[in-house]
Amino acid sequence: MSEEYESLNFLEQIVEEDLKTGSYEGKLRFRFPPEPNGYLHIGHVKAICINFGLGERYNAPVNLRFDDTNPTKEEQEFVDGIKRDIAWLGFEWDKECYASDYFQQLYEWAVQLIKEGKAYVDSQTSEEIAEQKGTPTSPGTNSPYRDRSVEENLALFEGMKNGDFAEGEHILRAKIDMAAPNMLLRDPAMYRILKKSHHRTGNDWCIYPMYDWTHGESDYIEQISHSLCSLEFKPHRDLYEWFVDEVYSGNDLKPKQREFARLNMSYTVTSKRKLATLIDNGVVTGWDDPRMPTISGLRRRGYTPTALRKFVDTAGVAKRDNVIDVSLLEFCIREDLNKTSPRVMAVLNPIKVVITNYPEGEEEWLEAENNPEDASAGNRKVPFSREIYIEKEDFREEANRKFFRLKLGGEVRLKNAYIIKAVSVVKDENGEITEIHCTYDEDSRSGSGTEASLRKVKGTLHWVSIKHAIPAEVRLYDRLFLDEAPDSHKDKEYTEFLNPESLQVITAQVEPSLHDLEPGDRVQFQRKGYFNVDLDSSKNSLVFNRTVGLRDNWAKKK
């Protein structure tokens, strides 16, 4: 086995083996088949990257197919959102398909199975059918309607299609084997009556195909070579193959289902039902709330396609379920933003500093590097004046030797500016410090080349000129849950582990260069973390979201 072959993941190895047979040459086609009943989340990113990544690797087309067989939950809004998310991740699909495109063909195939004695209409309740299924260790029992004549089944199925019966009155089942070890083969449902309007077909149909009947046949119609699913579909493979075999012509490509481990992430819940509950209860503002694990939420928070794709690639493709620590995702976004985000100054918890020996009314514009990781990023000008803001926590009246920020009698360097020394403080009637009075060394300006400018002091602080500062709303987002596996506790609800500090909203003071930023723009607030401009932002009212801090503070908590 070559070194290159060994480096392939197991799905790529399957494709390589199939290509060796010659029957797949020029016939590779993959698909990503979401159900449009919600927004895509971080787990879907893995499936997207696997299918579209194989398409890119083998120069093969990839279909985007919406498995839209349940009109009670599916909406055009979700279709549009899914397309937007996949395009944002940087992938292009070949054909845009819908399971609903195949409703007529699926119906005709179902009629064919009835005529061949391989499907029948069952008139029992769902409870009765479930009871007759048996258990994994005991066989099921046949439905009393299993031996209906072909003519009666055809008539009943036609009546189901024409709306002659109420919901739940009949279903169409495949006639396979009620004693099969795989319980999914015990006469599975193929069609149910649903008198609901479909987002694409309207009221044309009042029977809708079940997922297992639809999925494999759709793959076959589209001539998908490899139908790649997450592990929970592995027990469905036998049924997938049985259904495809029943319509296979013998002359074209038969799709092959294979399974991979889904992406599970710590401190995260991805169940659409549970996420919807958080929205309904007002815990989050919507599907694109920056605390949500949805692609739209991650995008709004400031995550990049590069970081998400890198995360999935680093996590790898496995055959067994595992949990990936969210810290890996945060590492990937830090690594990406470190290379691409301009460094700017923003004071999140401001306290006033007066430089008493700096001339009143004077100001100067100092040179500041935009990104030391990117030589092409250039420089910008930042204004300096007699009164500035620094972070309140960057000053102490008294401090030990390990405190390298500003303290009375101590010196620090202001980033891109001067060395200052704290001389005195002003306090209010409650004893709270309201101002820090300092002096500056006028010969110590950064980059001036003077002896004083080369003088070493241990602390460097970011700051903002008060005269030029722009107030901005800053939303400090953190992990939504305090527990690594919030929905794994049998005796507790996942909502009991919500992080009460997952969002703090403050007013910060930012440097004037940020005035022209647009929604989606990303920056690093020096010493604080990576932030992006929120959709709510405007020219007159800046709003920033914290994407991620500069360091993993959760590692210390653990």
Secondary structure by P-SEA (a helix, b strand, c coil): cccccccccaaaaaaaaaaaaccccccbbbbbbbcccccccccaaaaaaaaaaaaaaacbbbbbcccccccccccaaaaaaaaaaaaaacccccccccccccaaaaaaaaaaaaaaccbbbbcccaaaaaaacccccbbbbbcccccccaaaaaaaaaaaaacccccccbbbbbbcccccccccccccccbbbbccccccccccccccccccccaaaaaaaacccccccccccccaaaaaaaaaaacccccbbbbbbbbbbccccccccccaaaaaaaaaacccccccccccccaaaaaaacccaaaaaaaaaaaccccbbbbbbaaaaaaaaaaaaaacbbbbbbbcbbbbbbcccccccbbbbbbbbcccccccbbbbbbbbcccccccccccccccccccccccccbbbbcccbbbbbbccccccccccccbbbbccccccccccccccccccccbbbbbbccccbbbbbbbbccccccccccccccccccccccccccbbbbbbbbccccccccccbbbbcccbbbbbbcccccccbbbbbbcccccccccccc
